[in-house]
Amino acid sequence: MQQIIDRRLAGKNKSIGNRERFLRRHKEQIREAVRRAVEGRGIRDIAQGEDIHIPKRDISEPVFGHGQGGSREMVHPGNRDFVRGDRIERPKGGGGGGAGSGNASDSGEGEDDFVFHLTKEEFMQVFFDDLALPNLIRTTLAETPEYKTHRAGFSSDGTPNNLHVVRSMRGAIGRRIALGSESRRELHRLEALLEDLRAQPGTPARLHEIEQIEADIAALRSRIDRIPYLDPIDLRYRSRVRTPVPTAKAVMFCLMDVSGSMDEARKDLAKRFFILLYLFLTRHYEKIEIVFIRHHTQAQEVSEHDFFHATETGGTVVSSALVLMEDIIQARYPRGEWNIYGAQASDGDNWHDDSPRCREILEQKILPLVRYFAYIQVVEQEQNLWHEYSDLAMESENFAIRKAAEVDQIYPVFRDLFKKEGAAK
């Protein structure tokens, strides 16, 4: 019977195969556990591992058991108190297993949940399952890294079109010199000796010696001639290796309204959306720049800390943020070198005369430069900015708008905006 032993290395964690099978088998339960974990923690703390609790009944599997069956009489080895035929009284007190201690279950169920720890990588994998930036296939921002071929010396095997003739001939010459050097030295010695013998008077003994030297010279020349001019071991091919290279550069613009109409609850919704977006981008792309723009009547580019924590109040002129975004793109992110994405969060309250200008800036200046632009409104009531953006969203393929008035709507809206093309809603 043939046996196959898998000796592939699995890192320090030798049970990684069993763990992956467990995660695949109980994928739905783990998704539900991750969803419950997300509800119970802040989004800022989302990029961490998690202790997942799965009811024991959900991971139970069918097993085969062997019953007692028939009539059996047995005295186990080591018994010193009983002999065959003794009758043992029923234990008093109505229960066994008195050695244990603990509290009884008030619901009648004594089974504990199965608890295991999801690593940060596994937690984020489940959390961001099936998400991808829109138009991802049509950009060079793929998760699969691009590779570039580089020359890396020579190898002894390869395809004929990579054969390096000069290096192969150089190796052949060196091999022939190494294999025939001793024979050639001996040949030169015998040829010199033969000339000396032929110059001397001939005697039968000398003639026999000359014949023997001529035979040795013929054998040496035959040995040298048998050395192949070009042997397969001489062939050298250009070696080329594939090394990963950075994909096309990407930048994500985050625009947030911090005017007086944006109270703390609305700002918190916007912050959660951008934090989720930030985690999503850092999950999928190793090299991506993020530009944070806050605005009220005026817009300014700020650091990540100020974007989420600084407090300012004032009116609302949304176009100021769009103008600043365009200026930054023109100054630092040429369209031919960068894939540009934008996301905006606001309550939709804007100066009435400014909303048409926002649509004009987006339609004529921003959307032609970006791959995708998403707008999220953090209130249910539709404002004038929403109406302007709605008309534009119907005409533009790379522009989308959604509403998220409650905390529990942030993640569904995020999935809807950034789901893979063709994925089910």
Secondary structure as GFF3:
##gff-version 3
##sequence-region A 1 425
A	DSSP	alpha_helix	16	25	.	.	.	ID=ss1
A	DSSP	alpha_helix	27	39	.	.	.	ID=ss2
A	DSSP	three_ten_helix	43	45	.	.	.	ID=ss3
A	DSSP	beta_strand	50	54	.	.	.	ID=ss4
A	DSSP	three_ten_helix	56	58	.	.	.	ID=ss5
A	DSSP	beta_strand	114	118	.	.	.	ID=ss6
A	DSSP	alpha_helix	120	127	.	.	.	ID=ss7
A	DSSP	beta_strand	146	155	.	.	.	ID=ss8
A	DSSP	three_ten_helix	160	162	.	.	.	ID=ss9
A	DSSP	alpha_helix	165	199	.	.	.	ID=ss10
A	DSSP	alpha_helix	204	225	.	.	.	ID=ss11
A	DSSP	three_ten_helix	232	234	.	.	.	ID=ss12
A	DSSP	beta_strand	237	245	.	.	.	ID=ss13
A	DSSP	beta_strand	249	257	.	.	.	ID=ss14
A	DSSP	alpha_helix	264	284	.	.	.	ID=ss15
A	DSSP	beta_strand	289	295	.	.	.	ID=ss16
A	DSSP	beta_strand	299	302	.	.	.	ID=ss17
A	DSSP	alpha_helix	304	309	.	.	.	ID=ss18
A	DSSP	alpha_helix	319	332	.	.	.	ID=ss19
A	DSSP	beta_strand	338	346	.	.	.	ID=ss20
A	DSSP	alpha_helix	354	361	.	.	.	ID=ss21
A	DSSP	pi_helix	362	366	.	.	.	ID=ss22
A	DSSP	beta_strand	372	377	.	.	.	ID=ss23
A	DSSP	alpha_helix	384	395	.	.	.	ID=ss24
A	DSSP	beta_strand	399	403	.	.	.	ID=ss25
A	DSSP	three_ten_helix	407	409	.	.	.	ID=ss26
A	DSSP	alpha_helix	410	417	.	.	.	ID=ss27
###
